[in-house]
């Protein structure tokens, strides 16, 4: 039935990857900690604009990092093409959505009777052929504007694989599969019951055999009365049996084509999400850049005007960008005043890395960084910071989960970690954990109030350790600027006290 | 095995006179087999042996399995006879082949049962042919497997010889050759159908191509995997051919007259092909294989089973690493650990008293002892690393029962009635298991009842295992063996399921829990002293 050749077919969109499909099943399971710690929710909302299927899609694709500079540049080119021709991309997306929605609306998707499965599969294929014609039309009219390797190859594929001759052949199959007289052959199986049914091609014209049977033909005919429901059911049963293998094959065919549209919708959906986000961010007056993936063993991280795009999406006022030249840093310790933007800068770093490796633009004037296996976060929430019995165990177990997911090339962002115990114990555990991570090759950014930890590390001054400080403006007012500076002995709780309490 | 199989085979004299369950001349014990023919014995539920029997019988609920499970052997050599078979079955290769044999014989059975129910000749004859095909394959394979194995058991060695002679016989060779030829001829029959809503034309098949493959080829450019997707198609089918299918088959037979007349002649020649000895062998094998299948997951989880040393009667009771088999079957799948315990009743010792913390495994240990006593007498391997058991008489249990009356007097009466029945049945070598007996009365009463009853029992030469919270029972005299639960010193509330041979101390758990919370006598004294001192230092006390 399926023949010896089972090679994978060439009909793949390949918009987001040069050599593979966007298979949502293969992506990392969404990490809810990462989403809440980095504030990805705001980003996803801007990408999806309330479309549930887009929302589901972007929260799978965005945090799944591309692993090479080439892969990133391939996708960046596709995204840039999409930003240049937003209407065409939205139109293509609509075709894919319509094909999938159309399939869903064809009655009988859960039927398992073989004849109904065959009928439905043929009808679905007929529907898909219409969507192919729509793709052909768009490609013929619009492909000239696209220059990225992804889109160029896609339009070439549409033109060459979905040509008129092929569409006619496919139409013919749909027509023959929906005819009512079956021509099958079989052999005898267990209990001398018919088995191994094979459906044969419907002849072009049936020469009115109904009602005009010769003697020999009559002797070899089993005929039942139309009103004999029982016997009619038996014939229906036999028909189902006879078409079952073909029904399976045609159903599989329909699934392949559905698979094509599913991948196409996902890939275009991601691009539509990028379009949406780009429109919203630039409409707010912010700049974005195409980030630069940096190859090599030495850790690289350099950005100018880096800001938290999530903050940009939710704040009307000015959002301050920061310049961070952290090339070569294995451990970046951020200290300084409360409310001084430490968490914001940590989020901007994480989001920059995530968006770089999603092949997206980054919220900065310039951004260049090494590639990371993943971004892991351990943010202590306010309610966890209290020194309470059991909290440390809980925190340590969460930190253990981070270590569990770590590889030597991970980026780990720690925010106020180990504040559920006293400073001394916290410092000791932090020293052990952070040093072990950095020595393993992991890059660690650590926002901390643990002065003992920060100052000890500063005194020891091992290579690759850098210190940032949330800078305090004059008169106690927050400047929201981060500068490279050693830790100070006091935090700025009194500032807040002065502002809020006094 | 099914009745159909026996009915077909009855015409021939058995070529295998050997049994693998009983020595030549031995018969099932009339006492226990009569018991087994009816309901399960009274101790089965108390010892959870009914669960084991049900698991052995499996989904097919084979009645003979239960009968054999409750059928005790009286002669130690009859037990050894079965141990020998188990020893041969330690070979995984042989076990696998014998399992396959039993499965194939079941298929034979099913095919024949099916054939018996069908009126239409070409269909019925085909089922008979398939049954014969499975049978020939099964017999040849099992004969080869037994021939290749080095057999140490009297049972399997006798069967192996008988099977070899049978397979070499001319009748068997003819059956095999004709069956294969017939199947080959039928496999060559093909035909073509034109089906519309109410009419089917049957024609010769002239080799047209598969249209589904054409469709797949057209859409191959969309193929997403190298393996075919599972076909999501259900075809509703009645169990047997309906009249339309029969009509088609009749016309197919007309297209191929030579093949179908040969099939008819075959059916007459080989109407009864099963050797009754082969059927019995398959049947008896299920006893061994079901047991091995039952204990396999437990062995895989690290639990040990051993061949018990059995004696005619008396000789005490000895077990190492003993555990409750029914409990282990329930716990092992979820990864829970099973704790084995050592038991020793020797010489004049007749009474074993088990005490210890609640939920600490006392009843499970008592059950394990009762199970051991029974399992040893049916010739199977038993839980633990070593065991020595007398098989003189059955195990008796005196457990509180759910079906006992609700009111206390009624309950006590029912219990005493059962005790009376047990006393009447006791013989030297009997084992009695009492579990928290007489709980419906006062402790003082219960103690007196226990003492009286135990005295009666041991006088009759029975061994008693008593689970009780009455520690006094364990201290009655020097010949009483006392097993008591071991406490986890770090967390006395957690059961260890371990028991040690030492005097009972029913309050141990309560004291240990108190210590952990600093509420032991010494701890409370100490805290009061330090608290006072601290208060003075802290300047609270005026």
Interface residues (C-beta under 8 A of the other chain):
Chain A: X1 X2 X3 X5 X6 X7 X8 X9 X10 X11 X112 X113 X114 X117 X125 X161 X166 X169 X170 X173 X176 X177 X180 X181 X182 X183 X184 X185 X186 X187 X188 X190 X191 X192 X193 X194 X198 X199 X200 X201 X202 X209 X210 X213 X217 X219 X220 X221 X222 X223 X224 X225 X226 X231 X232 X234 X235 X237 X238 X239 X240 X241 X242 X244 X245 X246 X247 X248 X249 X250 X251 X252 X253 X255 X256 X257 X259 X260
Chain B: X114 X122 X123 X125 X126 X127 X130 X186 X187 X189 X190 X191 X192 X193 X194 X195 X196 X197 X198 X199 X200 X201 X202 X203 X205 X208 X209 X210 X211 X212 X213 X214 X215 X216 X217 X218 X219 X220 X221 X222 X223 X224 X225 X226 X227 X228 X229 X231 X232 X233 X234 X235 X236 X237 X238 X240 X241 X242 X243 X244 X245 X247 X248 X249 X251 X252 X254 X255
